[in-house]
Amino acid sequence: MGSDRLFDQQEADLLLEIIVNRRDVRGNRFLNKPLGEEEIDKILMAAVNAPSVGFSQPWEFVLIRDEKIKQQIRDSFDQENAKAAGLFGGEKQKEYNALKLEGICEAPLNIAVFYKEKKETVLGQTSMQEVGLYSVVCAIQNMWLMARALNIGMGWVSIIDPEKVKQIVKAPAGNQLVGYFCLGYTTEFLKQPELEILKWEARKNMKELIFYDNY
Ligand SMILES: Cc1cc2nc3c(=O)[nH]c(=O)nc-3n(C[C@H](O)[C@H](O)[C@H](O)COP(=O)(O)O)c2cc1C
């Protein structure tokens, strides 16, 4: 049952271009225009075709468009963000407060991504329990790349209380929130990470991150 689909150099270059041009998109850049159903389907198709430990596919997705639900999530962000700002001192705190770190209400679509642990033993998940969560993150990265290929902005919001989000979307008790995302058409995609442009962090030199045979 082999696949005879081989990719050429141009296609490989295109994939790298999508990867390099993917950006985290935040609220000040989302356009107030609903996403097409076909595009949402492609993003979800990308998600469910991600690799997963033992082919367990331990993911569930909640698509949120209801403004009242978004507002409740936004309230959790505001609370958590106020706490977060206190963890940075002096000048850094001022810089932190100037950052826009979510787009919950501005984005036409929010997606909460959950990990649903299997009751049965999962092949491959017997020594490192966390590989179940890693599988969900693989699905998230696929979504992010497909969104970018469709010129749809996507941003990750992690400054929220996962238990509150669970309550708000009525998630089953055993489910774990892995990520909360804002998606929408966007005014622009920045060439570099915004945090790099704002000099919050610099990109690491690849050569310093790669080791051969041992550290
Ligand atoms: C696990 C994870 C959590 C993140 N949480 C947030 C967040 O809460 N708010 C935010 O503005 N960006 C968040 N980001 C986006 C990062 O800031 C962004 O990926 C990084 O600055 C690099 O920029 P780029 O994605 O545009 O290349 C998160 C990214 C990841 C992978």
The ligand as an SDF file (V2000), in Angstrom:
LIG
                    3D

 31 33  0  0  0  0  0  0  0  0999 V2000
    3.2250   26.9090   23.5700 C   0  0  0  0  0  0  0  0  0  0  0  0
    3.0990   28.3350   23.1030 C   0  0  0  0  0  0  0  0  0  0  0  0
    2.3800   29.2570   23.8630 C   0  0  0  0  0  0  0  0  0  0  0  0
    2.2590   30.5830   23.4460 C   0  0  0  0  0  0  0  0  0  0  0  0
    1.5030   31.4620   24.1720 N   0  0  0  0  0  0  0  0  0  0  0  0
    1.3320   32.7380   23.7460 C   0  0  0  0  0  0  0  0  0  0  0  0
    0.4990   33.6620   24.4420 C   0  0  0  0  0  0  0  0  0  0  0  0
   -0.1090   33.3630   25.4620 O   0  0  0  0  0  0  0  0  0  0  0  0
    0.3740   34.9150   23.9530 N   0  0  0  0  0  0  0  0  0  0  0  0
    1.0300   35.3230   22.8220 C   0  0  0  0  0  0  0  0  0  0  0  0
    0.8730   36.4720   22.4100 O   0  0  0  0  0  0  0  0  0  0  0  0
    1.8040   34.4450   22.1150 N   0  0  0  0  0  0  0  0  0  0  0  0
    1.9530   33.1850   22.5470 C   0  0  0  0  0  0  0  0  0  0  0  0
    2.7290   32.3020   21.8300 N   0  0  0  0  0  0  0  0  0  0  0  0
    3.3580   32.7510   20.5850 C   0  0  0  0  0  0  0  0  0  0  0  0
    4.8460   33.0210   20.7390 C   0  0  0  0  0  0  0  0  0  0  0  0
    5.0500   34.2200   21.4200 O   0  0  0  0  0  0  0  0  0  0  0  0
    5.4590   33.0740   19.3330 C   0  0  0  0  0  0  0  0  0  0  0  0
    5.3140   31.8090   18.7320 O   0  0  0  0  0  0  0  0  0  0  0  0
    6.9380   33.4360   19.3660 C   0  0  0  0  0  0  0  0  0  0  0  0
    7.0850   34.7410   19.8380 O   0  0  0  0  0  0  0  0  0  0  0  0
    7.5750   33.3230   17.9760 C   0  0  0  0  0  0  0  0  0  0  0  0
    6.8480   34.1120   17.0590 O   0  0  0  0  0  0  0  0  0  0  0  0
    6.1890   33.5030   15.7540 P   0  0  0  0  0  0  0  0  0  0  0  0
    5.2370   32.4410   16.1920 O   0  0  0  0  0  0  0  0  0  0  0  0
    5.4810   34.6690   15.0990 O   0  0  0  0  0  0  0  0  0  0  0  0
    7.3000   32.9460   14.9080 O   0  0  0  0  0  0  0  0  0  0  0  0
    2.8790   30.9920   22.2370 C   0  0  0  0  0  0  0  0  0  0  0  0
    3.5590   30.0480   21.4640 C   0  0  0  0  0  0  0  0  0  0  0  0
    3.6800   28.7460   21.8770 C   0  0  0  0  0  0  0  0  0  0  0  0
    4.4080   27.7530   21.0150 C   0  0  0  0  0  0  0  0  0  0  0  0
  1  2  1  0
  2  3  1  0
  2 30  2  0
  3  4  2  0
  4  5  1  0
  4 28  1  0
  5  6  2  0
  6  7  1  0
  6 13  1  0
  7  8  2  0
  7  9  1  0
  9 10  1  0
 10 11  2  0
 10 12  1  0
 12 13  2  0
 13 14  1  0
 14 15  1  0
 14 28  1  0
 15 16  1  0
 16 17  1  0
 16 18  1  0
 18 19  1  0
 18 20  1  0
 20 21  1  0
 20 22  1  0
 22 23  1  0
 23 24  1  0
 24 25  2  0
 24 26  1  0
 24 27  1  0
 28 29  2  0
 29 30  1  0
 30 31  1  0
M  END
$$$$
